[in-house]
Amino acid sequence: VSKSYFIYICSLEISLIFYIQLKYFSDTFTYLNCVLQHEKLNRGVWRLLEEHERELSKKYSVNVEIRMVYSKTSKILPTGATIPDAFIKTISYGNKNEIYYFKNEIPLSTDYTKYLIKK
């Protein structure tokens, strides 16, 4: 795997529910639930958006959907793994939906609201 990418577990269940209940963590850890994401994206603005999700979950029932965007030009590693071009994250709570679009690259900002494409 390239130094710029690492395997990221893209499941809100793990970070919000099963992280707290560590005994269930191994039950949800599977490579079917993983995707290659740029480390600067994951450790920066993506992490801050996850903190926003945690704050929302204190007041609302929160549903998160993460879709990967692939194209004919998506990079394929020698292992056969394909790196997504981008991610679309939909956060639903109350009667609201927030939709974010992140290119799978070094983010230009750590302000996740700059990636909001629909509220």
Solvent accessible surface area in square Angstrom, and as a share of the most:
residue,aa,sasa,rsa
1,V,110,0.63
2,S,43,0.28
3,K,192,0.81
4,S,44,0.28
5,Y,41,0.16
6,F,55,0.23
7,I,80,0.40
8,Y,25,0.10
9,I,42,0.21
10,C,20,0.12
11,S,18,0.12
12,L,27,0.14
13,E,94,0.42
14,I,12,0.06
15,S,24,0.15
16,L,29,0.14
17,I,90,0.46
18,F,47,0.20
19,Y,137,0.52
20,I,136,0.69
21,Q,82,0.36
22,L,118,0.59
23,K,156,0.66
24,Y,80,0.31
25,F,65,0.27
26,S,87,0.56
27,D,109,0.57
28,T,27,0.16
29,F,81,0.34
30,T,56,0.32
31,Y,149,0.57
32,L,174,0.87
33,N,37,0.19
34,C,27,0.16
35,V,13,0.07
36,L,12,0.06
37,Q,0,0.00
38,H,16,0.07
39,E,45,0.20
40,K,110,0.47
41,L,2,0.01
42,N,19,0.10
43,R,148,0.54
44,G,13,0.13
45,V,0,0.00
46,W,1,0.00
47,R,107,0.39
48,L,50,0.25
49,L,0,0.00
50,E,22,0.10
51,E,77,0.34
52,H,36,0.16
53,E,0,0.00
54,R,83,0.30
55,E,99,0.44
56,L,21,0.10
57,S,48,0.31
58,K,150,0.63
59,K,169,0.72
60,Y,91,0.34
61,S,104,0.67
62,V,30,0.17
63,N,98,0.50
64,V,27,0.15
65,E,83,0.37
66,I,31,0.16
67,R,111,0.41
68,M,67,0.30
69,V,45,0.26
70,Y,106,0.40
71,S,59,0.38
72,K,207,0.88
73,T,124,0.72
74,S,13,0.08
75,K,116,0.49
76,I,116,0.59
77,L,11,0.06
78,P,143,0.90
79,T,110,0.64
80,G,51,0.49
81,A,42,0.32
82,T,48,0.28
83,I,7,0.03
84,P,1,0.01
85,D,51,0.26
86,A,1,0.00
87,F,1,0.00
88,I,35,0.18
89,K,2,0.01
90,T,21,0.12
91,I,0,0.00
92,S,30,0.19
93,Y,14,0.05
94,G,65,0.62
95,N,148,0.76
96,K,97,0.41
97,N,74,0.38
98,E,7,0.03
99,I,31,0.16
100,Y,3,0.01
101,Y,76,0.29
102,F,0,0.00
103,K,117,0.50
104,N,10,0.05
105,E,81,0.36
106,I,100,0.51
107,P,28,0.18
108,L,176,0.88
109,S,28,0.18
110,T,89,0.52
111,D,60,0.31
112,Y,48,0.18
113,T,75,0.43
114,K,143,0.60
115,Y,36,0.14
116,L,51,0.26
117,I,108,0.55
118,K,127,0.54
119,K,155,0.65
